[in-house]
Amino acid sequence: MSISTKQRGALLWLIQGLLAALFLFAGGFKLALPLAALAKVSPLPAPFLKFIGACEVTGALGLILPGLLRIRTGLTPLAAAGLVIIMTGAVVMTLATQGVAPAVLPFVVGTLAAAVALGRGRFRSPSFDTSYQPETARN
């Protein structure tokens, strides 16, 4: 069964909304907690966790706002790709400290972010793009 473009877009928006809510909550939590409390939650340094929280909130906004406002929509796949990087680190840290079972959730979230990055992105090689002209050929 083939999925239509409209259904694909609706599914991507659903995933983006869920991911944005998750990352707004997780990042906001990291930003709201004092450094001393963050130090007790994770073996990572508290200032680094604040940085991760800021990246998560920024990524969540990047998943929603470009498409909603129809401004710079190419930022959405970049935000999703950035969140994939964060979730890759989360999977590695969870595997190292807690084992396999708890690492499933960050893996699934990272996979969903990768689906958004690929679904919203226009990843193609310049060699296959007929409209592509190198900088020297434009003159």
DAVEN-V937219 format. One record per pair of residues at least 24 apart in sequence whose C-alpha atoms are under 10 Angstrom apart, sorted by the first residue. I is the first residue (numbers start at 1). J is the second residue. D is the distance in whole Angstrom. If there is no record, write none. Layout:
i: (I & I)
j: (J & J)
d: (D & D)
This chain:
i: (8 & 9 & 9 & 11 & 11 & 12 & 12 & 12 & 12 & 12 & 12 & 12 & 13 & 13 & 13 & 13 & 13 & 13 & 15 & 15 & 15 & 15 & 15 & 15 & 16 & 16 & 16 & 16 & 16 & 16 & 16 & 16 & 16 & 16 & 16 & 17 & 17 & 17 & 18 & 18 & 18 & 19 & 19 & 19 & 19 & 19 & 19 & 19 & 19 & 19 & 19 & 19 & 20 & 20 & 20 & 20 & 20 & 20 & 20 & 20 & 20 & 20 & 20 & 21 & 21 & 21 & 21 & 22 & 22 & 22 & 22 & 23 & 23 & 23 & 23 & 23 & 23 & 23 & 23 & 23 & 23 & 23 & 23 & 24 & 24 & 24 & 24 & 24 & 24 & 24 & 24 & 24 & 25 & 25 & 25 & 25 & 26 & 26 & 26 & 26 & 26 & 27 & 27 & 27 & 27 & 27 & 27 & 27 & 27 & 27 & 27 & 28 & 28 & 28 & 28 & 29 & 29 & 30 & 30 & 30 & 31 & 31 & 42 & 42 & 43 & 43 & 44 & 52 & 52 & 55 & 55 & 55 & 55 & 56 & 56 & 56 & 56 & 57 & 58 & 58 & 59 & 59 & 59 & 63 & 63 & 63 & 63 & 67 & 73 & 73 & 74 & 74 & 74 & 74 & 75 & 75 & 75 & 76 & 76 & 76 & 76 & 77 & 77 & 77 & 77 & 77 & 77 & 77 & 77 & 77 & 77 & 77 & 78 & 78 & 78 & 78 & 78 & 79 & 79 & 79 & 80 & 80 & 80 & 80 & 80 & 80 & 80 & 80 & 80 & 80 & 81 & 81 & 81 & 81 & 81 & 81 & 81 & 81 & 82 & 82 & 82 & 82 & 83 & 83 & 83 & 83 & 83 & 83 & 84 & 84 & 84 & 84 & 84 & 84 & 84 & 84 & 84 & 85 & 85 & 85 & 86 & 87 & 87)
j: (119 & 119 & 120 & 116 & 119 & 112 & 113 & 115 & 116 & 117 & 119 & 120 & 63 & 64 & 67 & 68 & 116 & 120 & 63 & 109 & 112 & 113 & 115 & 116 & 60 & 62 & 63 & 64 & 76 & 80 & 112 & 113 & 115 & 116 & 117 & 60 & 63 & 64 & 60 & 109 & 112 & 59 & 60 & 63 & 64 & 80 & 83 & 109 & 110 & 112 & 113 & 116 & 56 & 57 & 58 & 59 & 60 & 61 & 62 & 63 & 64 & 80 & 113 & 57 & 60 & 61 & 64 & 56 & 57 & 60 & 109 & 53 & 54 & 55 & 56 & 57 & 58 & 59 & 60 & 61 & 63 & 83 & 109 & 53 & 54 & 55 & 56 & 57 & 58 & 59 & 60 & 61 & 53 & 56 & 57 & 60 & 52 & 53 & 54 & 56 & 57 & 51 & 52 & 53 & 54 & 55 & 56 & 57 & 58 & 59 & 60 & 53 & 54 & 56 & 57 & 53 & 57 & 54 & 56 & 57 & 56 & 57 & 93 & 97 & 93 & 97 & 93 & 83 & 86 & 79 & 82 & 83 & 86 & 82 & 83 & 86 & 87 & 83 & 82 & 83 & 83 & 84 & 86 & 113 & 116 & 117 & 120 & 120 & 120 & 121 & 117 & 120 & 121 & 122 & 117 & 120 & 121 & 116 & 117 & 120 & 121 & 113 & 114 & 115 & 116 & 117 & 118 & 119 & 120 & 121 & 122 & 123 & 116 & 117 & 118 & 120 & 121 & 113 & 116 & 117 & 110 & 112 & 113 & 114 & 115 & 116 & 117 & 118 & 120 & 121 & 110 & 113 & 114 & 115 & 116 & 117 & 118 & 121 & 110 & 113 & 114 & 117 & 109 & 110 & 112 & 113 & 114 & 117 & 109 & 110 & 111 & 112 & 113 & 114 & 115 & 116 & 117 & 110 & 113 & 114 & 110 & 111 & 113)
d: (8 & 9 & 9 & 10 & 10 & 9 & 10 & 8 & 6 & 10 & 7 & 8 & 9 & 8 & 9 & 10 & 9 & 10 & 10 & 10 & 7 & 8 & 9 & 7 & 8 & 10 & 6 & 7 & 9 & 9 & 9 & 8 & 10 & 7 & 10 & 9 & 8 & 7 & 10 & 10 & 10 & 9 & 7 & 8 & 10 & 9 & 10 & 7 & 10 & 8 & 7 & 10 & 9 & 8 & 10 & 8 & 4 & 7 & 8 & 6 & 7 & 10 & 10 & 9 & 7 & 9 & 10 & 9 & 10 & 8 & 9 & 8 & 10 & 9 & 5 & 6 & 9 & 8 & 6 & 9 & 10 & 9 & 10 & 9 & 9 & 10 & 7 & 5 & 8 & 9 & 6 & 8 & 9 & 9 & 8 & 9 & 10 & 7 & 10 & 7 & 8 & 9 & 7 & 4 & 6 & 7 & 5 & 5 & 9 & 9 & 9 & 6 & 8 & 8 & 7 & 8 & 10 & 8 & 9 & 10 & 10 & 9 & 10 & 10 & 9 & 9 & 9 & 10 & 8 & 9 & 8 & 8 & 8 & 9 & 7 & 8 & 10 & 10 & 10 & 10 & 6 & 10 & 10 & 9 & 9 & 9 & 10 & 10 & 9 & 9 & 10 & 8 & 7 & 8 & 10 & 9 & 9 & 8 & 7 & 7 & 8 & 9 & 9 & 9 & 7 & 4 & 7 & 8 & 6 & 5 & 9 & 10 & 10 & 7 & 10 & 9 & 8 & 9 & 9 & 8 & 9 & 9 & 5 & 7 & 9 & 6 & 5 & 9 & 9 & 10 & 9 & 7 & 6 & 9 & 8 & 6 & 9 & 10 & 10 & 9 & 9 & 9 & 9 & 7 & 10 & 7 & 8 & 9 & 8 & 5 & 7 & 9 & 6 & 6 & 10 & 10 & 9 & 8 & 10 & 9 & 8 & 9 & 9)
